[in-house]
Amino acid sequence: MYTVYVLFSRKYRKIYIGYSSNLAQRFLSHNELSNKGYTKRYRPWIIAFTEEYEDKYEALKRERFLKTGKGREWVWEKIGELGLISA
């Protein structure tokens, strides 16, 4: 099973889109273990939402779409619908 996930940093109003076969370990890496990179700069992260796929190819395809302009627009709308952005 593969999970496509969107992380949201309320403090910095940033998103991160990825996929993993082990979401718990990957989330720990983004929030605590990693010593460098994009996600370290914008901690803390929350999991805004996830989607599950049985096929790695399908998960990768969805991740790639979400990283496009239209995909990011959809992600920001979803984050707004979930009430994660405060005015």
Backbone as a chain_set.jsonl record, in Angstrom:
{"seq": "MYTVYVLFSRKYRKIYIGYSSNLAQRFLSHNELSNKGYTKRYRPWIIAFTEEYEDKYEALKRERFLKTGKGREWVWEKIGELGLISA", "coords": {"N": [[0.849, -1.182, 0.0], [0.51, 2.234, -0.799], [0.871, 5.598, 0.166], [-0.22, 8.744, -0.715], [0.521, 11.929, 0.325], [-0.217, 15.091, 1.889], [1.453, 17.573, 3.465], [1.141, 20.244, 5.798], [2.274, 23.363, 6.85], [1.31, 25.353, 9.279], [2.429, 27.56, 10.551], [4.177, 28.687, 8.646], [2.647, 28.663, 6.382], [2.977, 26.781, 4.27], [3.136, 24.053, 1.921], [3.741, 20.542, 1.488], [4.168, 17.906, -0.709], [4.035, 14.448, -1.082], [4.86, 10.9, -1.397], [4.657, 7.63, 0.08], [5.512, 4.359, 1.291], [5.47, 3.906, 3.894], [4.019, 5.769, 5.89], [4.019, 6.715, 8.57], [6.741, 6.557, 9.392], [7.886, 8.207, 7.457], [6.659, 10.677, 8.017], [7.668, 11.167, 10.574], [10.327, 11.507, 9.864], [10.16, 13.886, 8.336], [9.327, 15.714, 10.308], [11.061, 15.436, 12.533], [13.496, 13.812, 12.307], [15.105, 14.409, 10.023], [17.94, 16.323, 9.041], [18.393, 18.267, 7.209], [17.205, 20.118, 4.332], [14.08, 20.977, 2.6], [11.742, 20.423, 4.179], [12.658, 20.559, 6.78], [13.104, 23.265, 7.287], [10.557, 24.395, 7.569], [9.146, 23.398, 9.737], [6.772, 23.125, 12.454], [5.068, 20.339, 10.893], [1.816, 19.317, 9.831], [-0.307, 16.584, 8.986], [-2.197, 17.174, 6.313], [-3.963, 15.887, 4.513], [-4.542, 12.565, 3.185], [-4.184, 10.041, 0.636], [-4.817, 6.741, -0.422], [-3.189, 4.141, -2.239], [-2.959, 1.076, -4.003], [-1.12, 0.444, -5.878], [2.159, 1.334, -6.707], [2.863, 2.846, -8.96], [0.465, 4.222, -9.55], [0.239, 5.817, -7.267], [2.528, 7.412, -7.528], [1.911, 8.708, -9.913], [-0.311, 10.23, -9.085], [0.914, 11.854, -7.132], [2.682, 13.314, -8.759], [0.805, 14.732, -10.323], [-0.404, 16.339, -8.316], [1.678, 18.038, -7.778], [1.75, 19.747, -9.894], [0.716, 22.91, -11.362], [-2.15, 23.084, -11.493], [-2.734, 20.972, -9.784], [-1.611, 21.841, -7.328], [-3.23, 24.049, -6.916], [-5.678, 22.732, -6.481], [-4.967, 21.371, -4.12], [-4.575, 23.526, -2.321], [-7.2, 24.536, -2.238], [-8.489, 22.35, -1.06], [-7.217, 22.317, 1.455], [-8.185, 24.718, 2.445], [-10.946, 24.083, 2.542], [-10.873, 22.173, 4.537], [-10.477, 23.72, 6.714], [-7.976, 24.434, 7.665], [-6.521, 26.711, 7.325], [-6.11, 29.693, 8.953], [-7.731, 32.831, 9.238]], "CA": [[0.0, 0.0, 0.0], [1.257, 3.485, -0.896], [0.091, 6.746, 0.594], [0.111, 10.086, -1.185], [0.18, 12.778, 1.467], [0.05, 16.526, 1.841], [1.782, 18.17, 4.764], [0.88, 21.684, 5.848], [2.895, 24.106, 7.939], [0.476, 26.516, 9.603], [3.306, 28.673, 10.923], [4.763, 29.294, 7.451], [1.694, 28.547, 5.266], [3.645, 26.03, 3.206], [2.692, 22.681, 1.732], [4.684, 19.57, 0.962], [3.438, 16.792, -1.291], [4.905, 13.297, -1.267], [4.234, 9.586, -1.275], [5.479, 6.717, 0.852], [4.907, 3.077, 1.67], [5.467, 3.901, 5.362], [3.708, 7.167, 6.205], [4.426, 7.07, 9.938], [8.191, 6.783, 9.398], [8.172, 9.371, 6.61], [6.221, 11.858, 8.759], [8.675, 11.355, 11.614], [11.507, 12.049, 9.181], [9.895, 15.289, 7.985], [9.148, 16.564, 11.488], [12.063, 15.312, 13.585], [14.767, 13.141, 12.054], [15.916, 15.007, 8.966], [18.783, 17.439, 9.457], [18.526, 19.238, 6.131], [16.169, 20.066, 3.313], [12.914, 21.853, 2.602], [10.789, 20.209, 5.265], [13.25, 20.967, 8.062], [12.967, 24.723, 7.433], [9.184, 24.852, 7.797], [8.518, 22.637, 10.828], [6.204, 21.772, 12.461], [4.127, 19.937, 9.854], [0.68, 18.45, 10.151], [-0.79, 15.881, 7.798], [-3.44, 17.817, 5.893], [-4.804, 14.786, 4.053], [-3.849, 11.451, 2.552], [-4.909, 9.179, -0.299], [-4.154, 5.433, -0.447], [-3.134, 3.443, -3.515], [-2.337, -0.247, -3.924], [-0.085, 0.402, -6.899], [3.163, 2.397, -6.581], [2.774, 3.684, -10.147], [-0.693, 5.108, -9.394], [0.586, 6.802, -6.23], [3.497, 8.33, -8.122], [1.163, 9.508, -10.89], [-1.11, 11.206, -8.336], [1.848, 12.816, -6.538], [3.144, 14.203, -9.84], [-0.274, 15.661, -10.651], [-0.587, 17.31, -7.24], [2.789, 18.981, -7.816], [1.56, 20.671, -11.013], [-0.014, 24.126, -11.0], [-3.553, 22.736, -11.218], [-2.75, 20.117, -8.603], [-1.389, 22.68, -6.147], [-4.456, 24.834, -6.737], [-6.626, 21.819, -5.856], [-4.499, 21.125, -2.744], [-4.871, 24.71, -1.499], [-8.656, 24.556, -2.035], [-8.792, 21.288, -0.086], [-6.739, 22.79, 2.768], [-9.178, 25.713, 2.858], [-12.187, 23.375, 2.892], [-10.663, 21.465, 5.801], [-10.382, 24.708, 7.782], [-6.625, 24.457, 8.229], [-5.95, 28.046, 7.201], [-6.819, 30.692, 9.766], [-7.815, 34.137, 8.56]], "C": [[0.891, 1.24, 0.0], [0.329, 4.642, -0.545], [0.647, 8.012, -0.031], [-0.352, 11.015, -0.081], [0.509, 14.236, 1.188], [0.289, 16.981, 3.265], [1.524, 19.661, 4.674], [1.572, 22.269, 7.067], [2.051, 25.351, 8.192], [1.327, 27.751, 9.859], [3.815, 29.427, 9.695], [3.84, 29.284, 6.234], [2.348, 27.913, 4.037], [3.04, 24.636, 3.115], [3.86, 21.837, 1.238], [3.88, 18.372, 0.497], [4.418, 15.642, -1.51], [4.121, 12.005, -1.271], [5.195, 8.654, -0.561], [4.739, 5.406, 1.066], [4.862, 2.943, 3.19], [5.262, 5.34, 5.841], [4.185, 7.574, 7.593], [5.916, 7.384, 10.001], [8.554, 8.031, 8.591], [7.791, 10.662, 7.333], [7.207, 12.182, 9.876], [9.943, 11.972, 11.019], [11.315, 13.526, 8.854], [9.901, 16.185, 9.22], [10.286, 16.517, 12.497], [13.433, 14.832, 13.141], [15.671, 13.836, 11.043], [16.688, 16.219, 9.468], [18.977, 18.492, 8.382], [17.334, 19.133, 5.21], [14.989, 20.988, 3.573], [12.045, 21.667, 3.836], [11.354, 20.594, 6.622], [13.017, 22.455, 8.334], [11.586, 25.177, 7.876], [8.442, 24.026, 8.843], [7.794, 23.566, 11.783], [5.208, 21.579, 11.315], [2.966, 19.177, 10.469], [0.304, 17.728, 8.86], [-2.145, 16.475, 7.443], [-4.427, 16.771, 5.382], [-3.955, 13.74, 3.343], [-4.783, 10.752, 1.566], [-4.127, 7.871, -0.393], [-4.279, 4.782, -1.817], [-2.455, 2.092, -3.316], [-1.119, -0.338, -4.834], [0.864, 1.601, -6.767], [3.08, 3.367, -7.761], [1.611, 4.676, -10.031], [-0.416, 6.193, -8.352], [1.538, 7.849, -6.789], [2.822, 9.258, -9.133], [0.35, 10.602, -10.177], [-0.22, 12.279, -7.704], [2.307, 13.815, -7.596], [2.07, 15.195, -10.239], [-0.413, 16.736, -9.583], [0.526, 18.354, -7.206], [2.726, 19.931, -9.009], [0.821, 21.91, -10.522], [-1.462, 23.843, -10.64], [-3.673, 21.871, -9.97], [-2.564, 20.918, -7.328], [-2.597, 23.569, -5.855], [-5.516, 23.988, -6.034], [-6.263, 21.565, -4.397], [-4.848, 22.313, -1.854], [-6.369, 24.853, -1.244], [-9.063, 23.548, -0.976], [-8.382, 21.714, 1.317], [-7.699, 23.841, 3.31], [-10.481, 25.08, 3.298], [-12.072, 22.667, 4.232], [-10.511, 22.417, 6.988], [-9.004, 24.802, 8.421], [-5.958, 25.829, 8.164], [-6.78, 29.003, 8.047], [-6.715, 32.05, 9.08], [-6.8, 35.13, 9.073]], "O": [[1.898, 1.293, 0.707], [-0.844, 4.654, -0.917], [1.832, 8.317, 0.103], [-1.481, 10.907, 0.397], [1.377, 14.566, 0.379], [-0.55, 16.802, 4.148], [1.67, 20.267, 3.613], [1.469, 21.738, 8.173], [2.078, 26.295, 7.402], [0.982, 28.853, 9.434], [3.879, 30.657, 9.698], [4.187, 29.822, 5.183], [2.277, 28.439, 2.926], [2.505, 24.107, 4.09], [4.822, 22.34, 0.658], [3.014, 17.878, 1.218], [5.502, 15.839, -2.059], [2.895, 11.999, -1.163], [6.408, 8.862, -0.591], [3.51, 5.35, 1.026], [4.29, 1.989, 3.718], [6.225, 6.039, 6.158], [4.705, 8.676, 7.766], [6.31, 8.381, 10.606], [9.419, 8.81, 8.991], [8.532, 11.644, 7.266], [7.541, 13.346, 10.095], [10.549, 12.859, 11.62], [12.22, 14.33, 9.076], [10.427, 17.297, 9.176], [10.465, 17.472, 13.252], [14.443, 15.396, 13.562], [16.891, 13.84, 11.209], [16.162, 17.036, 10.223], [19.648, 19.498, 8.61], [16.55, 18.187, 5.289], [14.905, 21.67, 4.594], [11.652, 22.645, 4.471], [10.592, 20.925, 7.53], [12.763, 22.853, 9.47], [11.453, 26.232, 8.496], [7.212, 23.971, 8.82], [8.191, 24.725, 11.905], [4.592, 22.532, 10.837], [3.108, 18.492, 11.482], [0.576, 18.223, 7.766], [-3.121, 16.305, 8.174], [-5.594, 16.771, 5.774], [-2.814, 13.992, 2.955], [-6.006, 10.862, 1.656], [-2.898, 7.893, -0.439], [-5.321, 4.856, -2.469], [-1.495, 1.977, -2.554], [-0.198, -1.114, -4.577], [0.418, 2.747, -6.721], [3.214, 4.577, -7.579], [1.762, 5.847, -10.38], [-0.795, 7.349, -8.537], [1.365, 9.043, -6.546], [3.129, 10.449, -9.195], [0.327, 11.753, -10.615], [-0.551, 13.464, -7.732], [2.319, 15.022, -7.353], [2.363, 16.368, -10.47], [-0.529, 17.918, -9.906], [0.335, 19.442, -6.662], [3.56, 20.828, -9.126], [0.353, 21.945, -9.384], [-1.952, 24.302, -9.608], [-4.612, 22.027, -9.19], [-3.279, 20.702, -6.35], [-2.941, 23.81, -4.697], [-6.175, 24.457, -5.106], [-7.139, 21.545, -3.533], [-5.361, 22.129, -0.75], [-6.771, 25.25, -0.15], [-9.878, 23.844, -0.102], [-9.128, 21.492, 2.27], [-7.996, 23.853, 4.505], [-11.063, 25.483, 4.305], [-13.047, 22.568, 4.977], [-10.427, 21.976, 8.134], [-8.875, 25.201, 9.578], [-4.967, 26.084, 8.849], [-7.995, 29.108, 7.878], [-5.718, 32.357, 8.426], [-6.752, 36.265, 8.599]]}, "num_chains": 1, "name": "protein.A"}
